[in-house]
Every structure is written in structure tokens, then in C-alpha cells.
Amino acid sequence: MSPIIIRSLVAGILTSFLCALVGVFVVIRKMSFFAHAVSHASLAGVAIAYLTNTNPFLGAIGMGLLTGLAVSYFVERSRLFEDTIIGILLPLTMSVGLILISFIKGYKPDLMSYLFGDILSTSRFDIYLIIGISIPVLLLMFLLLKRFILIAVDRDFAKTRGYNVSLLDYIFMAILSLVVLISTKIVGIILVSALVVIPPATALNLSRNMRETFIYSIAFGIIGSIVGIFASYAFNLPTGPAIVFVISVMFLLSLPFKKS
């Protein structure tokens, strides 16, 4: 097996695992629009990175993380709902990104890979960065999993238990932002929300409890990425769309088995 495929599989399995794990909370808390906004905001970070001759991946993570935390801050400080705040920040960050891109001289082929994904070009640096982000994210999820579940199911009850819900929201938003952003390497800015939303949605059609939801979501996410990567390599298909197509087919196949 070629090093390209090995690096692609490592990146795909890690990011799919994280997206499927965090995505369960995204679907339950109806935060799909948030993942969409953070991924699109990262375009401005990519443009800044090109203009400053730094790594575009790092630029995307920095801007996306800042946007994710900004959503939490403005929701807490204003009377507006989360979707309204996102509806303001998404076009703002996208417009900033597009304006900055106009200052980039010449054609930048890597820019297209951030829009639509290019996992087959995953470098060793990308792998180290994904692993470096995955370890603290998994540790935090393991330590705070029960609290995140309680907040997702009954936010008011979590407050009565004495949990600092506001702080936990900031932590979760940061985790979700990082997971979304490292996944842009796999399926791109435009399609990344699918990797977060579709496997958990498929799992909810089949699961009978929260434990099964997590297990099925992770399984569907990983299987979808592996099949998509091999299909992309074998049939010369764009990898990101191939992965999204596979997990979408799994969702459609799960509909007849939806639990009542």
C-alpha cells in the first residue's frame, strides 16, 4: 500500500471518528448550522495564511476557532438566538475571506483543495497536526462526556446540578470548531458539515439508546471515509465528494429501519 493511501487512511479514520463522536451532540442540540459557519469562516484564515506566507491549514484553524468562540460569546452577551448570530458571522467572515483572496497574486491551486478537500495530498505535517489536535480533544471529550450529554438532553437540569454550563459551552464550541477545521482537509470547507451531521443522523435512525448512537455514528463515519478514499483512488474521483456520497447513501439506506 502506497504512503499516500496510508496517510489518507490515517487522516480519514481519525477525523471521521472525531466528527462522528462530536456530531452526535451537534445533531441533538440542533447545531448543524454552526459547523457550516465555522468551516466557511476558515476561508478567511486560508487567505490570510497565503498573504503572510504561512501554512494555510494553521490559518484555517485559527480563524475558524476564533469564529466558533465568537458565536458563543455573542449568544451569551446578546438577546439574539444562535442561528441569528451565525447568520451574521458567516457572511461577514466569508466576505472577508473573498476580499482577501482577491489580493492573492496568481492562481493558487491549493486554495481549491481547501474548498473541496484533497485528502490524497495529506502530508506528514498534516498527520502530526491532526494527531496533535485529536489527543487533547479526545481527552476532553472523555472527561466531560457525561456533562455534555446532560447539557444536550436537559440544559436547565444541568444548571440545577451546579454545572458551569456557559464554560462547558465554550469548551464544546472550541472542540467542535477544531474538529470541523481539521476535517476540511478531508472533504473541504464546502462539504465538511456533512461529515459532522450525516453519520450521527444515520445512527439516530437505528439506535435505541445513547450508547448505540455513539457506536453507530463512529462506525458509519469511519466506514464511509474508508470506502470513499478507496473509491476515489480506484476510480479517480474527487475524494471529499466521494466520502460524502458514501455516507449519504448509508443514511438513505437507514431510513426504512428508523426506530419509532
C-alpha positions in Angstrom: 0.0 0.0 0.0 1.4 3.4 -1.0 2.4 6.0 1.6 -0.3 8.3 0.0 -3.1 5.9 0.8 -1.7 5.2 4.3 -1.6 8.9 5.2 -5.0 9.4 3.7 -6.5 6.5 5.7 -4.9 7.7 9.0 -6.3 11.2 8.4 -9.7 9.9 7.3 -10.1 7.5 10.2 -9.1 10.0 12.8 -11.2 12.9 11.6 -14.2 10.7 10.9 -14.0 9.3 14.4 -13.9 12.8 15.9 -16.6 14.2 13.6 -18.9 11.3 14.4 -18.3 11.5 18.1 -18.8 15.3 18.4 -21.5 15.2 15.7 -23.9 13.3 18.0 -24.1 16.4 20.2 -24.4 18.6 17.1 -27.4 16.8 15.9 -29.1 16.5 19.3 -28.5 20.2 20.0 -29.6 21.2 16.5 -26.2 22.9 15.8 -25.7 21.8 12.2 -25.6 25.4 11.0 -22.7 26.1 13.4 -20.4 23.5 11.8 -21.3 25.1 8.4 -20.4 28.6 9.6 -17.1 27.6 11.2 -15.9 25.8 8.1 -16.8 28.7 5.9 -15.1 31.2 8.2 -11.9 29.3 7.8 -11.6 30.6 4.2 -10.5 33.9 5.6 -7.8 32.2 7.6 -6.6 30.4 4.5 -6.4 33.7 2.6 -4.5 35.4 5.5 -2.1 32.5 5.5 -1.4 32.8 1.8 -0.9 36.6 2.1 1.6 36.1 5.0 3.3 33.0 3.6 2.3 30.8 6.4 0.7 27.3 6.5 -3.0 27.6 5.2 -4.1 24.7 7.4 -3.0 26.7 10.5 -4.6 29.8 9.2 -7.9 28.0 8.7 -7.8 26.5 12.2 -7.0 29.9 13.8 -9.8 31.8 12.1 -12.4 29.0 12.5 -11.6 28.6 16.2 -11.9 32.3 16.7 -15.3 32.4 14.9 -16.6 29.4 16.9 -15.7 31.1 20.2 -17.2 34.4 18.9 -20.5 32.7 18.3 -20.6 31.5 22.0 -19.6 34.9 23.2 -22.3 36.9 21.2 -25.0 34.4 22.1 -24.2 34.8 25.8 -23.9 38.6 25.6 -26.9 39.4 23.4 -30.6 38.5 23.3 -30.3 37.0 19.8 -30.6 33.3 19.1 -27.6 31.3 18.0 -28.8 30.9 14.4 -29.1 34.6 14.1 -25.6 35.2 15.3 -24.3 32.6 12.9 -26.3 34.2 10.1 -24.4 37.4 10.8 -20.9 36.0 11.3 -21.0 33.5 8.3 -21.4 36.1 5.5 -19.1 38.5 7.4 -16.2 36.0 7.5 -16.9 34.7 4.0 -16.8 38.3 2.6 -13.6 39.0 4.4 -12.1 35.8 3.0 -13.2 36.6 -0.5 -11.9 40.1 -0.3 -8.5 38.9 1.0 -8.4 36.2 -1.8 -8.6 39.0 -4.4 -5.3 40.3 -3.1 -3.5 37.0 -3.7 -1.4 37.2 -6.9 -1.7 34.4 -9.4 -3.6 31.1 -9.3 -3.4 29.2 -6.1 -4.3 25.5 -6.7 -4.1 24.6 -3.0 -6.9 27.0 -2.4 -9.3 24.7 -4.3 -8.3 21.8 -2.1 -9.5 23.7 1.0 -12.8 24.3 -0.7 -13.5 20.8 -1.9 -10.9 18.7 0.1 -7.8 16.8 -1.1 -7.0 14.1 1.4 -4.7 12.3 -1.1 -2.3 15.3 -0.7 -2.1 14.8 3.1 1.4 15.5 4.2 3.3 14.2 7.3 2.9 17.7 8.8 -0.9 17.4 8.3 -0.9 14.0 10.1 1.1 15.3 13.0 -1.2 18.3 13.3 -4.4 16.1 13.2 -2.9 13.8 15.8 -1.8 16.7 17.9 -5.3 18.1 17.9 -7.0 14.7 18.3 -5.3 13.8 21.5 -6.5 16.7 23.7 -9.9 16.7 22.0 -10.4 13.0 22.9 -9.2 13.6 26.5 -11.6 16.5 27.0 -14.5 14.5 25.4 -13.7 11.6 27.7 -13.6 13.7 30.8 -16.6 15.8 30.0 -18.8 13.3 28.1 -21.5 12.9 30.8 -21.7 16.6 31.3 -22.0 17.3 27.5 -24.8 14.6 27.3 -26.7 16.2 30.2 -26.5 19.6 28.7 -27.6 18.3 25.3 -30.6 16.4 26.8 -31.7 18.9 29.6 -29.8 22.1 29.8 -31.8 23.5 32.7 -31.3 20.4 34.8 -27.5 20.6 34.2 -27.7 24.1 35.7 -29.5 22.8 38.8 -26.8 20.2 39.2 -24.3 23.1 39.6 -22.5 22.7 36.3 -21.0 25.8 34.7 -23.0 25.4 31.5 -21.6 28.6 30.0 -18.0 27.4 30.4 -18.9 24.0 29.1 -20.5 25.6 26.1 -17.2 27.4 25.3 -15.2 24.2 25.7 -17.6 22.3 23.4 -17.6 25.1 20.8 -13.8 25.1 20.8 -13.7 21.3 20.4 -16.3 21.3 17.6 -14.5 24.1 15.8 -11.2 22.2 15.9 -12.8 19.0 14.7 -14.6 20.8 11.9 -11.5 22.6 10.8 -9.1 19.6 10.7 -11.8 17.8 8.7 -11.6 20.4 5.9 -8.5 18.6 4.7 -10.7 15.5 4.1 -13.9 16.9 2.5 -13.2 20.6 2.1 -14.8 23.8 3.5 -18.0 23.4 1.5 -18.8 19.7 2.4 -17.3 19.4 5.9 -20.6 19.8 7.8 -21.8 16.6 6.1 -19.1 14.6 7.9 -20.3 16.0 11.2 -24.0 15.7 10.7 -24.8 12.6 8.4 -23.2 9.8 10.4 -24.9 10.8 13.7 -28.2 11.3 11.8 -27.9 7.8 10.4 -27.1 6.4 13.8 -30.2 8.0 15.3 -32.3 6.2 12.8 -31.0 2.8 14.0 -30.1 3.2 17.7 -32.2 2.5 20.7 -30.1 4.4 23.3 -27.3 7.0 23.5 -24.5 4.3 23.7 -25.6 2.8 20.4 -25.9 6.2 18.9 -22.2 6.9 19.6 -21.1 3.4 18.4 -23.1 3.5 15.2 -22.2 7.1 14.4 -18.5 6.4 14.7 -18.8 3.2 12.7 -20.7 4.9 9.8 -18.2 7.8 9.8 -15.1 5.6 9.6 -16.6 3.1 7.1 -17.8 6.0 4.9 -14.3 7.6 4.9 -12.5 4.3 4.1 -14.9 3.3 1.3 -14.8 6.9 -0.1 -11.0 7.0 -0.1 -10.6 3.7 -1.9 -13.3 4.6 -4.4 -11.5 7.9 -5.0 -8.2 6.2 -5.5 -9.6 3.4 -7.7 -11.9 5.4 -9.9 -10.0 8.8 -10.0 -12.9 10.6 -8.2 -12.7 13.7 -6.0 -12.2 12.3 -2.5 -14.3 14.7 -0.5 -17.4 14.3 -2.6 -16.9 10.5 -2.8 -16.8 10.3 1.1 -19.9 12.5 1.4 -21.7 10.4 -1.3 -21.0 7.2 0.6 -22.2 8.4 4.0 -25.2 9.9 2.3 -26.1 6.6 0.7 -25.8 4.9 4.1 -28.2 7.5 5.6 -30.8 6.8 2.8 -30.5 3.1 3.4 -31.1 3.5 7.1 -34.4 5.3 6.6 -36.6 2.1 6.3 -35.1 0.9 9.6 -35.8 4.1 11.5 -36.8 3.4 15.2 -40.2 4.7 16.1 
